[in-house]
Amino acid sequence: MTETNRMPEAEIADAVKGNWVDTYAPARARPYLRLSRADRPIGTWLLLLPCWWGLLLAMLHTGQASWFDLWIAIGCAIGSFLMRGAGCTWNDITDRDIDGSVERTANRPIPSGQVSVRQALVWMALQSFLSLLILLTFNGVAIFLGFLAIIPVGVYPFAKRFTWWPQAFLGLAFNWGALLAWTAHTGSLDWPAVVLYVAGIAWTLFYDTIYAHQDAEDDALIGVKSTARLFGDATSSWLRYFWAATVVLLGVAVILAAIGGSVLALVVALGGPWAMGWHLAWQQRTFDADDNDTLLRLFRSNRDAGLIPLPFFAIALLL
């Protein structure tokens, strides 16, 4: 893609220091990879982990595993990278005027002039097409759910303009993979997947409220809404509610998925939500709304929090 009126590159405020995009990627590709947040992999993890939760609980539910499940896990990983990139590109297109007014986002490729809106649309379409090719390898129900995911993804960037709860809309989009991966394995949508989906939304409210506090002052100046602004000094209490809801709902999803199977497997699988809860509780105790470095560190630590249930679920499958 040919870039016109390109401005000099500037450091992205919340990019991982020494990331592969800044270090190894060709200069012409960097603005597009930054549009996709390839220099900030935490978003891909947060999109992927509910997929893997859903797949492992579906396998626990059916008591079956096949080589195709390995492809579901790999396909979800590749698809999460691509769809997170496409979603972030769409977000930056719709937020280009807002981003230019916020210190943390002013250097993003579109507001800084490194990528035009037309170029960003083409880049988004390419990522979406590649994601579609992966989706089409799944069963019909999963494909249908994949197309439905366009709705929350499309609406999310506008949520901050009309509701104080845009983090809830992000949760609707970011945890869709729990439904999709479950159905890719089972061929149908069942209650354990729905409860798992709601648990993921509670988790998103937790971590993205922490993240949103980085921009609370700028958001107030330009009139952008968020749960961080809504909760204010009461945020720590709300975070406690969100992590408790995450743990309880994830536990219910495990019980619904594992009921009728081995009692030992159920007990081991329930260790996942329990252990994750300790990590989320630590984040809530460490939360400091006035320290952006701590806020970013806590937000990124949710990759580790979301990984915690996976070995418990995997071991339960073997019992």
N, C-alpha and C positions, 0 to 999 in steps of 0.2 A: 504494500500500500504506500502511495506517495503522500508525504506529509507536507502541508503548506502552512506558512506563517508559524512555524514551530518556534516556541520559546525555549530558552536554555533549560536544561534539566535542573531540578532542585530536589533535595532530599524529601521524601515523604515522611511526615512526622511519626507515624506509628509503624513504619516498616521495620522488619527485623534487621538489626545491624549486620552487615556483611552477608546479606541474603544473596542467593544465586542469581537473581535477576540483575542486581546492581553489579555483581562481580563477574559473571560469565556471559550473560545474554548479550547478543549483538545490539548495538546502540539503537538501531532502527526498530527493534522488537520491544525494547524496554517499555515505551509508553503503553503499548497494548497489553503487555504482561502485567503492568501496574494497574491498568484498568481492571484486569481480572483478579487483582490482589494476589498474584503469584508470589509477590515479595512478602506477603502476610498470610502464611498457610493456615493459621488458626481457623479461619472461616471454613476452609475445606474440611478440616477435622470436625467442626461443629455440625456441618451438614452430613458428613459421612457416618458419624458414630450412631445416630438413631437408626440408620440403615442396618448397620451391623447388629445393633440390639434386636431389631425386628427379625433379621434373618436367623440369629441364634435362638431366639425364643420360638420362632416358627418351627425350627428343627426340633427343639425340645418338645413342642406341642404335638408334632406328628410322630416323633420318634424315628424319623427317617433322615438320611443324609445321602447326597449323591455328588458326583463330580460337577454337576450343573450348579450346585450350591457354591462351589468354589468360584465358578464364573459369576454368579450373582454378587459375591463379595468383591471380586475384582472389578466387575462392571459398575457396581455402586461407587467404588473408589474413583475410577476414571470419570464416571458420570458426575460425581460430586465436584471434582475439580473443574470440569467443563461447565456445569450448570451454575456453580458458584461464580465462575468467571462471567458467564452470560448475565446472571442476575446482578452482579456488581456493575457490569457495564451499563445495564439498563438503569440501575440506581444512579450512576454518575451522569447519565444523559438527562434524567428527570431532575436531578439535583444540581445541575451545573451552575445555576445562579446562586443557590444557597451555599454550595461548597466554596465559591469564591469569596464569601463573606465570613467564613469560619477559618480561624487561624490554622487548625489542625488539617484542614482539607483543601486549603487554597492552592497547594502545589500539585493537586491531582491532575492527570493528563488533560482533561477537557477544560476546566477553568483556567489552567495555565497556558492553554493554547497549543499544547503538544499534539493533540488529536482533535480533529473536527467531529462534529456530531454525526455527519454522514459516515466518516470512517469508523466511528464507534458502533454505529448501527450495523455496518457490514461485519465487523468483528463479532458483535453479539450474535448475528445470524449464523456465522460460521461455527461458533461454539455450540449453539443450539442444535445445528444440523448434526454435528458429530455426536452430541448427546442422544439425539433421536435414533441414530444408527445402533447405539447400545440398547436403548429402550426396546427397539423392535425385536431383539433377541429373546425377550421375556414373553410370558403368556399374555393372553388377551386382556385379562382383568388388570394386570400390572401396567400394560400399555395404556389402558383407559385412564387409570389413576395418574400415570405420567402426564397425559395431556391435561387432566384436571389441575395438575400442579401449576399450570400457567396462570391460573386465576390468582392465588395468593402471591405468587412471585410478581405478577404485574401490578397488583394493588399496593403492595408493601411500600414502595417509595413515596406514595402519596399520603400514607396514613398519618405521618407526622404533621400534615397540614389540617387534618380534621378531627383527630382524636389525641387524647393524652396517653393512649396506650398503643403506640406504634410497635412497641416490643412484642405485644400479643400477635400482631399481624406478622412480624418476623418469625415468631414461633410457629404460626400456621404454615409458613413457607419452608422453614428450615427443618422441620421434623416430618415432612411429608414422606421422606424416605423410609420411615418406620412402617408406614402403611404399604408402600410400594414393595419393599424387600420381603415383608411378610407374605404378600400375595404372589410375589414372584416364586416363592417356595411352595405355598399351599394351594394357590389357584383361586382363593376366595378371601374376602375380608371378614375377619372375625373380631369379637369383642376384645381379646387380649391386645390386638394391634391397635384398636381404637384407644384403649386405656393407656397403652404405651405412648401413643401420639400425644395425648393430653399431658402425660408426664413430661414429655419432651418440651411441650409449650411452657409448662411451669419452669423447667430448667432454663429455657431461653429468656423468660422474664427475669430470672435470677441474674444470669451472666450479662445480658444486654443492658439491664439497668445499671450495673456496675460500669459497663463501657460508656453508657450515655452520660455519666457524670463528668467525663472529660470535656464535653461540649456544653455543659449546662449554662454557663454564663453567655457564651456566644448564641446559643439557642434562644435564650431569653431576649437578647437584643434584637434578633431577627424574627421572633415570633414562632419558632419551631417548637412543637410539643414533644414531650417524652415523659416516661415514668420517672426519670431522674428529677425533672423539674416538678412533677406532680407530687412526689413523695418528699422531696427536700430533706429536712433534718430527720424525718421519720424513715429514711431509706433502710437503715440497718434492720429495723423491725420488719419491714416488708420483705427484705431478703430472707429473714428467718422463716416467714410464711411460705415463700417460694421454694426454699430448699426442702422444707418439711413436706410440702405438697409433692415435690419431685420424688422424694424417697417413698412416700406412702403410695403414690400412684404407680411408680415403677414396681414396687412390691406387689401391688394388686395385679398388675399385668403379668408378673412372674407366676403368681398363684394360679391365675386363669389359664396360663399357657401350660403349666406343669401339672395341673390337677389331673388325677387319674393315673399318674406315673409313679415313679419311685419316690418315696418320702425323703430318702437321703438326697436325691437329685433336687427336690424342691428346697430342702434346707440349704444346700450348697448354693443354689441359684439365688436365694433370698439374701445370701451374703453380699451379693453385688450391690443392691440398693443400700444396704446397711453401710458398707465400706465407702461408697460414694457419698453418703450423707455426712460422714466424718470430714471428708475433704471440703464439701460445701459449707459445713459449719465453720471450718477453719477460715474459709474465705470471708464469711460473714463477720467473724470476729476481727479479721485483719482489715476490713474495709475502712477506707479513709477518703471521704469525698473531696478533701482538699489536696490530695497528693496524687497527681496524674500518673506518676511512675508506678505507684502502688496499684492504681486502678487498672492500668494496662497489664501489669504483671498478673494480677488476679484474673482478669479476663482471659488472658492466654493460658492460665493454669487450668482452665476448663477442658482443655484437651486431655490432661491427665485425669481429671475428674470423670470424664466420659469414657475413658479407657478402662477405668477400674472395674465396672461390672463384667467386662468381656471375659476375663479368665474364669470368673465364677460360672458364667453361663456355659462356657466351653467345657469346663470340668463336669458340670451337671449333665451334659450330653453323654458323657462316657459312663455314667453311673446307671 
